[in-house]
Amino acid sequence: MVRRGTSVTVAVCAVVTASLLSACSPSAPGDGTAEGERVTPAVTATAAPAPTAVVDVPVTKATPPPVTEPDPEPVRLAIPAIDATLPVNPVGVQRDGSMEIPENPAVAGWYRYGPVPGAAEGSAVVAAHVDSRVLGIGPLARLRELDRGDEITVRDAEGVTSTFVVDTVDYIPRAKLPVDEFFARTGRPALVIITCGGSFDEATRSYSDNVVAVAHPAG
């Protein structure tokens, strides 16, 4: 049975060497991105600043892993159960120590200092904003609807698709996110998908929780 938290109002947040942002909007999702296309979202000068949620991550997680032959980067994430398909861009860490997240909620960011989805060990982290005042609601706004056993696929730059099966979906207070577990570079292979959720604080322009789906390789 999928674990769920007690928070109710859902939106989204993000994680990894630091954070996820989100902005509420009644607009519908969609960025018109072509299949496999890498996206650099345009910034609208008149757009209201997006709320920010920061999650501290140990410094070791913000540094590149030992140099090895690079694995093909993920380029596409698909979650059929919630009708979500997003292009994936590699992201790093911002100067303030937070994870870089694509501004467009229809584009996901893969934490490039960790394993790729489909690696033999460690957790691959993918995160996206829940929405944007300018671009509307993102596909991961429905992440909370996943059930145990739902499939997730990730296609890499060489066209290879890795399939994962959902184990858990949780609401986790952002201050209690188990970053050592979710950003592990060793251990059982996993795919961790994160967005923001819970109640929205107008004063701090941030969400109270993270919505986190953890999946493991099919088979």
Secondary structure, DSSP 8 states (H G I E B T S, - for coil): -----S--S----B-SSSEEE----SS-------TT--------TT-----EEE----GGGGS----------EEEEEEGGGTEEEEEEEE-B-TTS-B---SSTTSEEEETTS--TT-SSSEEEEE--SEETTTEE-GGGGGGG--TT-EEEEEETTS-EEEEEEEEEEEEEGGG--HHHHT-SSSS-EEEEEEEEEEEETTTTEEEEEEEEEEEE--
